[in-house]
């Protein structure tokens, strides 16, 4: 009788073991295969190949992250960048439903998305694991994915969306102090232009023979970026001048000496949303991904 009673007990524990393995392994299988979000796709017009690429969410994030942030950055900074990318381009996907594609990229120039980031196998595995770990997370405001802007280095402070694109504003895109950016590599830069180059870049303006006075009345936002200035009598925004000259930032000063103009700039990028340099510094200081995103997109939810 005792021998007979042992078999049901063994079978019972064997059943429990199998059930445990099933419960432990099944979520991993579904995670790797992608969950609902990775089953959705992005339709990306690649200007390098002049074709529309259809890419699932996970593969898109793996190809987009190296275009935006060095993969040597801390995990929490990379995860913040991944979530910001996913949110921004999911928003574009929703806005372009019914159109031929969701947005454009240049896979060769590594602009927005690339199929060959030049990573080692170890780096690729790390990127994929990080993307997979936050694949189901986006940043929301009032139940909609936010306009999750980001850029390289601030001029010491980020700036409100409307400072760059005055047609609209968002309560979560406002000024955020980034003092650590002042120590970031590439924070300061300079670009020099001849008189002829200035004339060519502002061909709509009739320039006089007093180049030392061509740029005047520069006014700044509280964030340190140029709001507006006068170019040979014509009022322009700092953003317009930055774009016309290809400056790294709209936080600049200009001097004229030896028949040349020198634009000294602070920061790199439009200055709206998350400073990537600051996010890396915050992560190095121990901030979590949620804390980093809450800092740059106040009042939003991650879900």
C-alpha positions, 0 to 999 in steps of 0.5 A: 500500500505504501508503494502505491501511495508514492506514485500519485505524490510524485506525479503531483509534484511533477505536475507542479514543476511543469506548471511552474516552468510553463508560467515562467517561460511563457511570458518570456516567449511572448515578450521576445515575440513582441506583445501587441505593440511589436506586432504593430508596424511603422511605415518609413519612407527611406530617402536613401533607397527611395522605398517604404520600409515596413518595420515592427516597433521593436526592430524600429527602436533597435535601429533608431536608438543608435541614431540618437544616443551613444550606446555606451550611455547608462541604461536609464538614459538609453531607456529614456531615449527609447521611450521618447523615440517610441512616443514621438514616432507612435504619435506621428504614426497616428497622425499619418494614418491613411497616408502612404507612410508615417515619416521619413528617414535616411538609413545611410546617413543614420537619420532617425533609423538605420539598418546598419548602426555599425554595432558589435554583437554585444552592443546589438544584444544590449540595445535589443534587451533595453528596447525590449525592456521598455517596449510597452511604455510610452509617455502620455498627456491626457491619454495621448502620446506626447510630442516627445521632442529631444535634442543633443545639448541645451544652452544651460536650459531647455526652452518652451515649444512655442519659442521654436514653433510659435504656432502651438504650445504644450504644457509639458514642453517648457523651460527646464534647467540643465546646468550640467550641459555647460560641461558637456563636450561640444557645448561651445562652438563657433562658425565663421562666414565671409561677407559673400557667404552671408549675402548668399545665405540671406539672398532676400535681403539687400545688404549695404556697405557697412557689414559691421552693422548688418546684425544688430538689436539681438534680443534673447529669451530667458532661456538664453536662445535668441528670440529675434534680431535685425539683419540689415534692417530686416527683423528675423527670429533666432531660429530663422538665422540658425537654419539659414546659416546651419548653426548648431544652436539658436543661442548665439552671439555674433561679432565682425572682425577682419572681414568675417562674421563669427557666430559663437553658439552654446548647446546643440539642437533646437533646445525643446524637450529632453536634453540627451546630454543632461539625461546621461548626466542624470542617469550617471548620478543615479536617476531612474528612467521614470525620474528623467522623463518626469523632469523633461516632460513634467505633468505626463504619465508613463504607461 
